[in-house]
Amino acid sequence: MAVGDWLSRQGIPFVIETPGGSGRPIPGLRSVPAPDLDCAYALAEAVATMGPGVAALWDGDVLTFVSRRVDPGEPTVARTALELAAAVETARTLGAGSVAVRPAFDLAADPGPAVGAGADPSLAARLTGTSWLPGGEPVADLVLAGRGVVRAGAVPALQELAARTGLGVLNVFTAKGVFRWDSPFHLGTGCLQERDLALAGAHPDAVVVGVGLDADECPPALFAAAGLDPARVVTLDPADLPAAAETLRARIPVVEGGERPALYRDLSAVVGPLYAETTPPLNPACAAADLAAVLPAHGSVFSEPGPAAHWLGRTFSTVRLGSVRVPAAGGAGLAIAGAIAAGLTGAGAAVAVVDRVPDDGVAAGCLRWADELGLTVVVEVWGDDGEPLSSAEHRAAVTARLAQGGVGVLELPVDYAALTALVAAAGPVVAWGG
């Protein structure tokens, strides 16, 4: 087994080759040459934030592991494959976000076991609370689930915990699809607006179980609005979900047909009528519903921090995990880079929803790259320009562009006036720094 095989066992789908490198291959894993450094980092960040949780950049000399786009510092020299594995594990334990390692050994060597089954491979910083221990507090009020549950492959275990304990689950916007939108255990999508956690049932004395939570998924304002000290959140490793299902129970169990939390009710009162407003210019809830309706069976919608991502996180109805990807961090070009990653891994058709036309910078570079790779990517710009479309026309336009293949840009005028009512219901947007 070679280093490339070990990287694959970390969940890394391919190595991103940065320009100007030596061309030295990494045995055992596919290499994807990037056209420039900005596009390389955009793809790495997309894989990390909307995919398996960690990506690898390679210049022929240094391997840079990326879960968040932060400075990895000077490379650590790894003289053996085991030292490489240890450097990555240390960065994971510290929540460093990224780490650079210069392998000074034969890359055909095997670094040994990767992260264990049910573990989260990300190097991102985690939410620090009170660690769950078997035999600890047996009664809880709700579960707050982050992207780490998806990265660890622990969604079935989370669903089993809910079914056995009666606990409702508020998923972070990064983990949409861990439950169907109409599941009784689905308390809603949270961490987008200030009062999400409070409206889901959190209060100063509540016992909130957090599982798979990254620190940047949960802004402090969420806990402040609920009057809850984040240090009191009972943090649970995804690998411990089966054990927790044996001992935890809900203070007030969820029942089929029971009353939904205020978050679900109050937001439904705002966005429910928007789905039926199908005349142009479209509102963002209707535009999101259109994409959900026409997306092919294995396709995905990718986004990047901004107004469109907020509405996708809030109103895209999920019946399948992975149908919509909303990242915890990132910048311009991330949505298109996510679509590139989907194409490179054969994950199906991709729609990238962005806030401005990708005509310059890294977004334009990623768009050219997608075209050069021969991928099918529809970039939809939610803004002020373009021809106003009805819901039916919008669905037809997206369907036609996906069927046509290749790279295309659709400018869709979107009316964000309903944001006022959404803010009145759940407070200001706090995701991505507000």
Steps between C-alpha positions, in 0.01 A plus 500: 500500500629846408448851639227554243306203635527646850373837375206323339419330830485849655214569258713716269365439146803631306818701543491855363827580322601865529671671204877510481552179691754232424246261352602233750196271525337363813452127444155361561281808449380701203658842446304801371723780361362845585535791256613742773546518875172682567298233320698229679410645840137557399467134403673390821269715711192374316600137557571578865186699586241328281656156457697252710655766725864511392681557171864467395711741294831378356782696336731203461678581825243597766162345577258758640191362670210746498175505695484878531693758300742608770877538488651156568832651605838356414491139381574226749758253372378140515788253471272199504146421396405469866626853568277628219198332657594637843531858370153484347350346813657772716348769277164325526519485878594869521233608251772676304297521179798416280849357520794480259729196500815438297529122455867397502443132434390261229140590409434136424510439878181456703441749788284244678136518609295804405231647723286226649157399382240753610762771559501849350812566284471881503776721642251780579467633854210342689247658731632461854239405756462235769609163363238226514589205718308173537302519820480879487187717472232259368235758408534749215277753328629495142792408276697753293671316213778639282689405187724263694214249515500486120879488471516210745235302313292507817164617361334157550627497860355849557165390360506193723577713806200722426270202450613325820517802730217715364738796464435755229796611288581852385748462216750773420460641148816310402325169572175539308348165416596302811122471537231547240335838530175332609647265762348554848855501641604789274478816711615713208824639360692716743798728558403735218319763707544628853192344663513160325622312806260672739201440273598133468460460877832599658489709819737575791426171677467282191721198439612528139700213353739617228639246256744559215510878553773722358567822690420721200162333451367640829547877547497620864189710428295179470577399856463854633151528351402173670663601829704180480866479596671315210730335754191313625431338163555127541735427211482153355742341255318349200663165580322501838148537359414128540609503866307822566188346348515238775494748788352835392131579501297807412346715771199539269514231229416582141184326384358454152252779435608693810548875516801635315739742674455874458790511252320266264160666546614862482723453197239291321255785546743725312637274229198275441304764304815593305512159333163575341609840363613377159485818292809702405715629648533187711555512873796291626284233666319427175829505307644247747191280467537506123857371523396226741225396259714469184829378648593160352498197729867522599552871439593767752460874547814675628518842661741741667453738794254776415129582456426216258663243729295629794176439312613162366588396854167623626256395227644220282284199592725197541391145434854376436828563681737696278239651271599848621839605641533814713851557642600638839775714347645608168496774240429576137554203271417241766164397349649446154795315654252275681336423167844417357562258786166332429591461135846363575358234732210404275248620757246616241380825349575818691340841536704779660291782646689827548430865576691664216599421144829300495673729253824565689728368772505144628134441407574572134811283521301209642235543231766478226649198673164322510460566128850370423423184697186443293270498803129576513454798730210745505588822682192686615544862605236626742507875459337792320587426138374255242158425357228468768369143499195336647548185705404281204736689269779478756462125532497459124812716459702306758384165361598603147846620605570180692389291202716707266815419696810712532533821700228765496403810697138594571432842649177490699342814648409418861293718733638482855228718655381209717824518699333762721236250613760227546710725724190597698434130562849376590728800538788628288721272293801386706649233272839592347533798731155644413 
